[in-house]
Amino acid sequence: MKKLILILTAAVFAASCSDSLEDLNQNIKDPTAVSGESLFASAEKQLADQITTPNVNLNNLRLWTQQWQETTYPDESNYDQATRPIPDNHWREMYRDVLRDLKEASINIAATDNDISNPLKPNKLAIIEILNVYAWSNLVETYGDVPYTEALDIDNLLPKYDDGLTVYKDLLVRLTAAINSMDTSKGSFTGDVEKVYAGDVASWKKFGNTLKLRMGIILADVDGGAAKAAVESAVASGVFTSNADDAGYNYTSPPNGNPLNNNLVLSNRNDYVGAKTMIDKMNELEDPRRGQFYTEINGEFVGGVIGDQTVYSDYSHVTPSILDGDYPGWLLQYAETEFLLAEAAARGYSVGGDAESHYIAGITASFDFWGADGIADYLAKPDVAYDSANWRESIGTQAWLALYNRTFAPWLSIRRLDFPILVEPLDPESGYPVRYPYPVSEINLNNSNYEEAASAIGGDVTENKLFWDVFDNTFGF
C-alpha cells in the first residue's frame, strides 16, 4: 500500500512539474500589462514635474529669466549647462518619461473596446494628443531640430532629426485635429487619473486652443500667414477667458507633492533667493505683487546679484505660498493668454479687442491670480502704460513679471520679444542661452544624425537663435 501511494505521488509530482516548470520563471507579483490610463497618468505627472521643478539638474529657467538667484553654487546662474548635464536630462525626461508613455497610452486605449461601447475613448485620445503636442512643441522650442518622424521607435536607435519649422507646422495640424475631434457632451478620464482638469473635456478643449494660440504667435516672425491663421482659428474656437481656466497639475502630498516642496522644503535647502533683476524692476514700479513673489529683508525687497555667490539670510526669499506640497504645477494660464492676444492684436490679427485692452487684461489677471491690490494705481504709472510704438517692450516686460514661477513660459517670451533686457551674470559661461545644446548622449551614440542637425541650425551652440527667433532687438542680447 505504501508503495502504491509513493508511485501515485511521484506521478502527480512529475505531471505538475512538466506542466508548470516554465511558470517558475514568471514574475507573478508585477502586472504583465499597464493600462493606458496608468501610462497617461504617469506621463502627465512627469510633464508637470519637469516644467515645474527647481532642481538644478533638470530645470534652471527661473535662473535664466533672472527671477531667482542661486546662493552657494551659482554655476547655473552663470549659464553653465555642462557641469550638470541639463540638456541631456531634459531630453531624457521628455522623450522617455513623457512622450514614450503618451505613445503607449494612446496605443493601449485605442486597442480597447470600440467607440460604441466605449464612448469616452475619442476624448481620451484627444487629450493625450494635446499633451503630445505640448511636449513636442517644448522640445522644438528648446533645441530646434529634433528627432520626430523616426523617434520613439524601439527598433530604430539612431533616429534622424527633422526640420524644426516643419515639425512645428505638423504639430499645429495634429493639435487642430485633436481639438476638432473633442465632444464636450461626453467625459474622458476620471479625476483620479487626470490631475489637471479631472477629465473635463470643455476645459481641455480651451487648453488646446490656448496652446494653439501660443504656438501660432511663436511663428509670427517667420511665417506670418501661418501664424495669423492659427491664432485666429484658436480664438474663434475658444481660448482661456479667466483665471478659472488656468491649467495646473493638482499635486497632493509626498511622494506626489509639488517639486518645489520636495526640493526646497522637505530637503531643507536654502539654494535660492530672489534675483536682483526682477526685484529691482518691481521696486522701480512699486509693484504690489512683490510681497506675493518674495519676502522682505529688514522691510525691503532685496535681490541677489546675478551670477554671484549670495548669503541666503541677506536677500529676499521665495514666498512660502508657492512652496506648499499641494501647490499646482502650472502648464498654461489666463494671464499668459491675454499677453499673447495683446501681441496678436499688435500684429494686426483679428482676435477681438485691441492690443492695449488685452495688455491691461493680462496685468489685471496676474494681480487677481496673486491676490494683489492696487491695480488701478499700477496701471496709471507712465512706465506701465501700454506703448503702441514699443509694444514688444511693453508686452515683454509685463509678461515677464506675470509669468513669474513659470520656467519655460517666460524664457519663451523673452527669446521671442527680446524684452526685458536682462543683465549679464557675474561670470558667464556663454552668451544668453537661447537654446539647449544637444545632449552628449546624442553626440556619442547618434553622431551622424547629430552632425547633420547641428549643421542645419548653424552650429550646436547655446547662443544660436532657433528658426522662430528671428527678431533682433538692437538693445537685446
C-alpha positions in Angstrom: 0.0 0.0 0.0 2.8 2.4 0.9 4.5 1.6 -2.4 1.3 2.4 -4.3 0.9 5.7 -2.6 4.6 6.6 -3.3 4.1 5.7 -7.0 0.9 7.9 -7.3 2.6 10.8 -5.5 5.6 10.7 -7.8 3.3 10.6 -10.9 1.3 13.6 -9.8 4.5 15.5 -8.9 6.1 14.7 -12.3 3.0 15.8 -14.2 2.8 19.1 -12.3 6.5 19.8 -12.9 6.2 19.1 -16.6 3.1 21.4 -16.9 4.3 24.4 -14.9 8.0 24.4 -14.8 8.2 27.4 -17.1 5.9 29.3 -14.7 8.6 29.3 -12.1 10.4 31.9 -14.2 7.4 34.3 -14.3 7.1 37.3 -12.0 3.6 36.9 -10.6 3.8 40.0 -8.3 4.1 42.7 -11.0 1.5 43.3 -13.7 2.2 41.9 -17.2 0.5 44.9 -18.8 0.0 48.5 -17.9 -3.3 50.2 -18.7 -3.4 53.2 -21.0 -4.9 55.3 -18.2 -2.0 54.5 -15.9 0.5 55.4 -18.6 -1.3 58.7 -19.3 -1.3 59.5 -15.5 2.4 58.9 -15.3 3.2 61.0 -18.4 1.0 63.9 -17.2 2.8 63.9 -13.9 6.3 63.6 -15.4 5.5 66.5 -17.7 4.2 68.7 -14.9 7.2 67.8 -12.8 9.7 68.7 -15.5 8.1 72.0 -16.2 7.8 72.9 -12.5 10.9 71.5 -10.8 13.6 73.9 -9.5 16.1 71.0 -9.4 19.3 72.4 -10.9 20.0 69.1 -12.7 16.7 69.4 -14.6 15.3 73.0 -15.0 17.2 76.3 -14.4 14.9 78.6 -16.2 13.9 80.6 -13.1 17.6 81.5 -13.0 18.0 82.3 -16.7 14.9 84.5 -16.7 16.5 86.2 -13.6 13.6 85.7 -11.3 15.7 83.7 -8.8 19.4 83.7 -8.0 21.5 80.8 -6.5 23.2 81.1 -3.2 26.1 78.7 -2.6 26.7 77.3 -6.1 26.0 80.0 -8.8 27.1 77.9 -11.8 23.7 77.7 -13.5 23.0 81.4 -12.9 26.2 81.9 -15.0 24.7 79.8 -17.8 26.7 76.6 -17.1 25.0 73.8 -18.9 27.8 71.3 -18.8 28.8 70.7 -15.2 25.3 69.1 -14.7 24.0 67.5 -17.9 20.9 69.7 -18.0 20.3 69.3 -21.8 20.7 65.5 -21.5 18.3 65.3 -18.6 15.5 67.4 -20.2 15.8 65.4 -23.4 15.5 62.1 -21.5 12.6 63.3 -19.3 10.6 64.5 -22.3 11.3 61.6 -24.7 11.4 58.7 -22.3 9.1 59.6 -19.5 6.5 61.8 -21.2 6.3 61.1 -25.0 7.1 57.4 -24.7 4.4 56.9 -22.1 1.9 59.0 -24.0 2.5 56.9 -27.1 1.9 53.7 -25.3 -1.1 55.1 -23.5 -2.6 56.0 -26.9 -1.9 52.6 -28.3 -3.4 50.8 -25.3 -6.5 53.0 -25.1 -7.1 52.8 -28.8 -6.9 49.0 -28.6 -9.7 48.8 -26.0 -13.4 48.3 -26.7 -14.8 50.1 -29.8 -16.2 53.6 -29.7 -19.8 52.4 -29.5 -19.2 50.5 -26.2 -16.6 53.0 -25.0 -17.8 56.5 -25.9 -15.1 58.1 -23.8 -12.3 56.8 -25.9 -12.2 59.6 -28.6 -11.9 62.3 -25.9 -9.2 60.4 -24.0 -7.2 60.1 -27.2 -7.7 63.8 -28.0 -6.4 64.8 -24.6 -3.4 62.5 -25.0 -2.7 64.1 -28.4 -2.9 67.6 -26.9 -0.3 66.8 -24.3 1.8 65.2 -27.0 1.8 68.5 -28.9 2.6 70.4 -25.7 5.6 68.1 -25.1 6.8 68.1 -28.7 6.5 71.9 -29.1 8.6 72.3 -25.9 11.4 70.2 -27.5 11.4 72.2 -30.7 11.3 75.5 -28.8 14.2 74.3 -26.6 16.6 72.5 -29.0 15.5 73.4 -32.6 15.6 70.4 -35.0 14.8 67.2 -33.1 14.1 63.5 -33.9 10.4 63.4 -34.7 9.2 61.1 -37.6 11.7 58.4 -36.5 11.5 59.0 -32.8 10.1 56.6 -30.2 10.7 53.6 -32.3 12.5 50.9 -30.3 13.7 49.3 -33.5 15.5 52.5 -34.6 18.1 53.5 -32.1 19.6 56.2 -34.4 16.7 58.4 -35.4 17.2 61.2 -37.9 16.5 64.8 -36.9 13.6 66.7 -38.5 13.5 70.4 -39.5 12.1 72.3 -36.6 9.7 74.5 -38.7 8.3 71.5 -40.5 7.8 69.7 -37.2 6.1 72.8 -35.6 3.7 73.2 -38.5 2.8 69.4 -38.4 2.2 69.8 -34.6 -0.3 72.5 -35.4 -2.1 70.2 -37.8 -2.2 67.5 -35.1 -3.4 69.9 -32.5 -6.2 71.2 -34.7 -7.4 67.7 -35.4 -7.4 66.8 -31.7 -9.4 69.9 -30.8 -11.9 69.3 -33.6 -12.4 65.7 -32.5 -13.5 66.5 -29.0 -17.1 66.0 -27.9 -17.8 68.3 -24.9 -21.1 66.5 -24.2 -19.1 63.4 -23.1 -16.5 62.7 -20.5 -12.9 61.3 -20.6 -10.5 60.3 -17.9 -11.7 60.2 -14.3 -10.3 62.6 -11.7 -8.1 60.0 -10.1 -6.3 59.6 -13.4 -6.2 63.1 -14.9 -4.9 65.7 -12.5 -5.2 69.0 -14.4 -8.9 69.3 -15.2 -10.2 66.0 -13.7 -11.1 64.9 -17.3 -13.3 67.9 -18.1 -13.4 67.9 -21.9 -14.5 71.5 -22.3 -11.5 72.7 -20.2 -9.1 70.5 -22.2 -10.5 72.0 -25.5 -9.8 75.5 -24.2 -6.3 74.3 -23.2 -5.8 73.0 -26.7 -6.9 76.3 -28.3 -4.7 78.3 -25.9 -1.7 76.2 -26.7 -2.5 76.7 -30.4 -2.7 80.5 -29.8 0.8 80.4 -28.2 2.3 78.2 -31.0 0.8 80.5 -33.6 2.4 83.5 -32.0 5.7 81.6 -32.0 5.6 81.5 -35.8 4.7 85.2 -36.2 8.1 86.5 -37.2 9.0 83.6 -39.5 5.6 82.8 -41.2 3.1 85.5 -40.6 0.4 83.8 -42.7 0.5 80.5 -40.8 0.7 82.4 -37.5 -2.3 84.5 -38.3 -4.4 81.5 -39.4 -3.5 79.5 -36.3 -4.1 82.4 -33.9 -7.5 83.4 -35.3 -8.7 79.8 -35.5 -7.7 79.2 -31.9 -9.5 82.4 -30.7 -12.7 81.5 -32.7 -12.7 78.0 -31.2 -12.3 79.3 -27.6 -9.2 80.1 -25.6 -8.9 80.8 -21.8 -11.1 83.7 -20.7 -10.5 83.9 -16.9 -8.1 82.6 -14.2 -10.6 79.8 -13.6 -9.4 78.3 -16.8 -5.7 78.0 -15.6 -4.2 74.6 -16.2 -2.4 73.5 -13.1 -1.4 69.9 -12.2 -3.0 69.2 -8.9 -0.3 67.9 -6.6 -1.3 66.3 -3.2 1.3 65.2 -0.7 4.7 63.4 -0.9 5.6 61.5 -2.9 3.1 63.2 -5.2 3.8 66.7 -3.9 4.9 69.8 -5.9 8.7 69.5 -6.8 9.2 72.9 -5.3 8.2 71.5 -1.9 10.2 68.3 -2.5 13.4 70.1 -3.5 13.3 73.1 -1.1 11.2 72.4 1.9 11.4 68.7 2.5 15.1 68.7 1.6 15.6 71.8 3.9 17.6 73.6 1.1 18.4 77.3 1.0 19.6 77.3 -2.6 17.7 80.3 -3.9 16.9 83.9 -3.2 15.1 86.5 -5.3 17.0 87.8 -8.2 18.2 91.4 -8.4 16.9 91.9 -12.0 13.3 91.2 -11.2 13.2 92.7 -7.8 14.8 95.9 -8.9 12.2 96.2 -11.7 9.4 95.6 -9.3 10.9 98.1 -6.8 11.2 100.7 -9.6 7.5 100.2 -10.5 6.4 99.8 -6.8 4.8 96.6 -8.0 2.2 95.4 -5.4 2.9 91.8 -6.3 6.4 91.9 -4.7 5.0 90.5 -1.4 3.4 87.6 -3.3 6.6 86.8 -5.1 9.3 87.4 -2.4 9.7 88.0 1.3 11.1 91.2 2.8 14.5 91.7 4.4 14.5 94.4 7.0 11.4 95.9 5.5 12.8 95.9 1.9 12.9 93.7 -1.1 16.5 92.9 -2.0 17.6 90.6 -4.8 20.8 88.7 -5.2 23.4 89.8 -7.8 23.1 87.6 -10.9 25.8 85.0 -11.0 27.2 85.9 -7.7 27.5 83.7 -4.6 25.0 85.0 -2.1 24.3 84.7 1.6 20.7 83.3 2.0 19.9 85.5 5.0 20.9 88.7 3.3 18.3 88.7 0.5 14.6 88.3 -0.2 13.5 84.7 -0.2 11.0 82.9 -2.4 7.5 83.4 -1.0 6.3 80.4 1.1 2.9 80.4 -0.7 4.3 78.6 -3.7 6.3 76.0 -1.7 3.4 74.0 -0.3 3.2 70.4 -1.3 -0.2 70.8 -2.9 0.6 74.0 -4.8 -0.3 73.3 -8.5 2.3 73.0 -11.3 1.2 75.5 -13.9 1.2 74.5 -17.6 -0.8 77.3 -19.1 -2.5 80.3 -17.6 -5.1 83.0 -18.5 -2.7 85.9 -17.8 -0.3 84.5 -20.4 -3.2 84.2 -22.8 -4.1 87.9 -22.6 -0.5 88.9 -23.3 -0.5 86.6 -26.4 -3.7 88.2 -27.5 -2.2 91.6 -27.0 0.7 90.6 -29.2 -1.6 89.2 -31.8 -3.6 92.4 -31.9 -0.5 94.5 -32.1 0.4 92.4 -35.2 -2.9 93.1 -36.8 -4.6 89.8 -36.2 -8.4 89.6 -35.7 -8.7 88.4 -32.1 -11.4 90.8 -30.7 -10.3 93.9 -28.8 -7.2 95.9 -29.3 -3.7 95.4 -28.0 -4.0 97.8 -25.1 -7.2 96.2 -23.8 -5.6 92.7 -23.8 -2.4 94.1 -22.3 -4.4 95.6 -19.4 -6.4 92.3 -19.0 -3.1 90.4 -18.8 -1.8 92.6 -15.9 -5.2 92.5 -14.2 -5.3 88.7 -14.4 -1.9 88.5 -12.8 -2.9 90.8 -10.0 -6.1 88.8 -9.4 -4.2 85.5 -9.5 -1.7 86.6 -6.9 -4.3 88.4 -4.8 -2.5 91.8 -5.1 -4.3 95.1 -4.5 -3.6 98.5 -6.2 -4.2 97.5 -9.9 -5.6 101.0 -10.8 -2.6 102.9 -9.4 -0.2 100.5 -11.1 -1.8 100.8 -14.5 -1.7 104.6 -14.2 2.1 104.6 -13.9 3.7 106.0 -17.0 6.2 103.2 -17.1 3.4 100.6 -17.1 1.1 102.3 -19.6 0.9 100.5 -22.9 3.2 102.0 -25.6 1.9 101.0 -29.0 5.1 102.3 -30.6 7.2 100.0 -28.5 4.7 97.1 -28.0 7.4 94.5 -27.7 8.9 96.2 -24.7 5.6 96.9 -23.0 4.2 93.4 -23.5 7.6 91.7 -23.0 8.3 93.4 -19.7 4.8 92.9 -18.2 4.5 89.3 -19.5 7.9 88.5 -17.8 6.5 89.8 -14.5 3.2 88.0 -14.9 4.9 84.7 -15.8 6.8 84.5 -12.5 7.5 80.9 -11.5 6.5 79.6 -14.9 10.0 78.5 -16.1 9.7 77.7 -19.8 6.9 80.2 -20.5 8.9 83.4 -19.6 12.0 82.0 -21.3 10.0 81.6 -24.4 8.5 85.1 -24.2 11.9 86.7 -23.6 13.5 85.0 -26.5 10.7 85.9 -28.9 10.3 89.6 -27.9 13.9 90.3 -26.7 12.4 92.1 -23.7 13.0 92.7 -20.9 16.7 93.4 -21.1 18.4 91.1 -18.7 21.8 91.7 -17.1 25.0 89.8 -17.8 25.8 87.4 -15.0 29.0 88.0 -12.9 30.9 85.2 -14.6 29.0 83.9 -17.7 30.0 80.6 -19.3 28.3 81.8 -22.6 26.2 84.5 -24.1 22.5 84.4 -23.2 21.2 80.8 -23.7 18.5 80.9 -26.4 18.5 77.1 -26.8 19.8 74.0 -25.1 22.7 72.3 -26.8 22.0 68.7 -27.9 22.7 66.0 -25.3 26.2 64.5 -25.1 24.5 61.1 -25.5 23.3 62.1 -29.0 26.9 63.2 -29.9 28.3 59.9 -28.8 25.5 57.5 -29.9 23.8 59.1 -32.8 26.7 61.2 -34.2 25.9 61.1 -37.9 22.4 62.4 -37.4 23.6 64.8 -34.7 26.2 66.3 -37.0 23.7 66.9 -39.8 21.3 68.6 -37.3 23.9 70.8 -35.8 25.0 71.9 -39.2 21.4 72.6 -40.3 20.8 75.0 -37.4 24.2 76.8 -37.8 26.1 75.0 -35.1 25.2 73.3 -31.8 25.9 76.3 -29.5 23.6 77.8 -26.9 23.7 81.3 -28.4 22.3 80.2 -31.8 18.8 81.5 -32.3 16.2 79.0 -33.4 14.2 79.2 -36.6 11.3 81.2 -35.0 13.6 83.6 -33.1 14.4 86.0 -35.9 13.6 89.4 -34.4 16.8 91.2 -33.4 16.5 94.0 -30.9 19.5 96.3 -31.1 19.5 96.6 -27.3 18.8 92.9 -26.7 21.2 90.0 -26.1 
